[in-house]
């Protein structure tokens, strides 16, 4: 062997990292060239490059879950997964995907349970808008959501309503008032119809009667 040539080191055969085929060491390859060799040819080099680029660029799903805190303690029962990214009104999360934006809880539901039919909405069992735990989400219609709000007393009612002219104490007094409805209405500055709704329980339903 001529004195200027370095002895060949390393294995005589490698395995292509893309397709798994054997790569015999070419006679012309220097130690440095052979050390860098990872694939059997150009097409497998492209495949390996694509895999590397994907590893460096997280998927939409990876980006989504990176913004979710699953630490126990969130929500009424401590098992909510809360969105830590941007939020819409009322605390619902918003997630940028593609060229648009999706509500975080809807995106979570779709990941776990499939596409959402047209016209349907995603409701929360936990009543916690930032929550994206799929087990807390259910498919419903707008009326289902309104009924759920009413059942759980999440709507604005009574003294909390911006349109309310009465306090809860006044409503209790109206319920117990034995006078004619027209007299009660004049006394409280409301309509006789409103008095009737209060008496029948179709308004201020959260206040017990009888």
C-alpha positions in Angstrom: 0.0 0.0 0.0 1.4 3.4 -0.9 2.4 5.5 2.1 0.1 8.4 1.2 -3.1 6.3 1.3 -4.9 5.8 4.6 -6.1 2.3 5.5 -9.8 1.8 5.0 -11.8 1.7 8.3 -15.4 1.0 9.1 -17.7 -1.8 7.9 -17.5 -3.2 4.4 -21.4 -3.2 4.1 -24.0 -0.8 5.5 -27.8 -0.9 5.6 -29.7 1.8 3.7 -31.6 3.9 6.3 -34.5 4.5 3.9 -35.2 1.1 2.3 -33.1 -1.3 4.4 -31.1 -2.8 1.5 -27.4 -3.6 1.8 -24.8 -1.1 0.6 -21.4 -2.6 -0.2 -18.5 -0.1 0.2 -17.4 1.2 -3.2 -13.7 0.8 -3.8 -13.3 4.5 -4.6 -15.0 5.7 -1.3 -12.7 7.4 1.1 -13.2 6.9 4.9 -14.9 10.3 5.1 -17.2 9.5 2.1 -18.1 6.1 3.5 -18.7 7.6 7.0 -21.3 10.0 5.5 -23.1 7.3 3.4 -26.6 6.6 4.7 -28.6 5.5 1.7 -28.2 3.3 -1.3 -29.0 6.0 -3.9 -30.5 9.3 -4.8 -34.2 8.3 -4.4 -33.6 6.9 -0.9 -31.7 10.1 0.0 -34.8 12.1 -1.0 -37.0 9.8 1.1 -34.7 10.3 4.1 -34.8 14.1 3.6 -38.6 14.1 3.5 -38.7 12.2 6.8 -36.2 14.6 8.4 -38.2 17.6 7.2 -41.4 16.2 8.7 -39.7 15.5 12.0 -38.6 19.2 12.1 -42.1 20.5 11.1 -44.8 19.5 13.7 -48.2 18.4 12.4 -51.3 20.4 13.1 -52.2 17.8 15.7 -48.8 18.1 17.4 -49.2 21.9 17.5 -52.7 21.6 18.9 -51.8 19.3 21.9 -48.7 21.5 22.6 -51.2 24.2 23.6 -53.2 22.0 26.0 -52.6 21.7 29.7 -53.7 18.2 31.0 -52.5 18.9 34.5 -55.2 17.7 37.0 -57.1 20.4 38.8 -58.8 22.3 36.0 -62.6 22.4 35.9 -65.3 21.5 38.3 -64.1 17.9 38.8 -60.4 18.6 38.2 -60.3 16.5 35.0 -60.6 19.2 32.3 -57.9 19.7 29.7 -57.6 23.5 29.3 -56.6 25.3 26.2 -53.6 27.6 26.7 -53.6 29.4 23.3 -55.7 32.2 22.0 -59.3 32.5 23.1 -62.5 33.8 21.6 -65.4 35.4 23.5 -66.6 33.5 26.6 -63.3 31.6 26.9 -63.5 29.2 24.0 -60.1 28.4 22.5 -59.2 29.3 18.9 -56.7 27.3 16.9 -55.2 28.3 13.5 -55.2 25.4 11.0 -54.5 25.7 7.3 -55.7 29.0 6.0 -58.4 29.4 8.6 -59.3 29.1 12.3 -61.3 26.6 14.3 -62.7 26.5 17.8 -60.3 24.4 19.9 -63.0 22.2 21.4 -64.4 21.4 18.0 -61.0 20.5 16.7 -60.4 18.2 19.6 -63.8 16.5 19.1 -63.0 16.0 15.4 -59.6 14.5 16.2 -61.1 12.0 18.7 -64.4 11.2 17.2 -64.4 12.1 13.5 -65.9 14.9 11.4 -68.7 17.1 12.7 -72.0 16.9 10.6 -73.1 20.2 9.0 -75.3 22.2 11.3 -74.2 20.4 14.5 -72.4 22.0 17.4 -70.1 20.7 20.1 -71.3 21.1 23.7 -69.5 20.7 27.0 -70.6 18.3 29.8 -68.3 20.1 32.1 -69.6 23.7 31.3 -65.9 24.8 31.0 -65.4 26.7 27.7 -61.6 26.3 27.6 -61.8 22.5 28.1 -60.8 20.3 25.1 -61.0 17.0 26.8 -62.8 14.8 24.2 -64.6 12.8 27.0 -66.2 16.1 28.1 -67.6 17.0 24.6 -70.8 15.8 23.0 -72.5 16.4 19.6 -75.7 18.4 19.7 -77.9 21.0 18.0 -78.4 24.6 18.9 -81.6 23.8 20.7 -79.8 21.0 22.7 -77.2 23.6 23.8 -80.0 26.1 24.9 -81.8 23.3 26.8 -78.6 22.3 28.5 -77.9 25.9 29.5 -81.4 26.2 31.0 -81.2 22.9 32.8 -77.9 23.8 34.4 -78.9 27.4 35.1 -76.1 28.8 32.9 -78.2 31.4 31.2 -78.5 34.9 32.6 -81.6 35.0 34.7 -83.1 36.9 37.6 -81.1 39.8 39.0 -78.3 38.8 36.6 -80.3 39.7 33.5 -79.5 43.0 31.9 -83.1 43.4 31.0 -84.6 42.7 34.4 -86.7 45.5 36.0 -87.3 43.5 39.1 -85.3 42.0 41.9 -85.8 38.4 43.1 -87.3 39.7 46.3 -89.9 41.7 44.3 -90.7 38.7 42.3 -91.3 36.6 45.5 -93.6 39.5 46.7 -95.5 39.4 43.4 -96.0 35.6 43.6 -97.5 36.0 47.0 -99.5 39.2 46.3 -103.3 38.4 46.3 -104.3 41.6 44.5 -105.5 41.7 40.9 -102.8 41.4 38.3 -103.6 44.9 36.9 -103.0 46.4 40.3 -99.8 44.5 40.8 -98.5 45.6 37.4 -99.2 49.3 38.2 -97.4 48.9 41.6 -94.2 47.5 40.1 -94.2 49.4 36.8 -94.5 46.3 34.6 -97.2 44.9 32.3 -100.1 42.8 33.4 -98.7 40.1 31.0 -95.4 40.1 32.9 -97.3 39.6 36.1 -99.2 36.6 34.6 -95.9 35.0 33.5 -94.5 35.4 36.9 -97.6 33.9 38.6 -97.7 30.9 36.2 -94.0 30.2 36.5 -93.2 30.8 32.8 -90.9 33.7 33.9 -88.4 33.6 36.8 -88.7 29.9 36.9 -85.8 29.5 39.3 -87.8 31.0 42.1 -89.8 28.3 44.0 -93.6 28.6 44.0 -96.1 27.3 46.5 
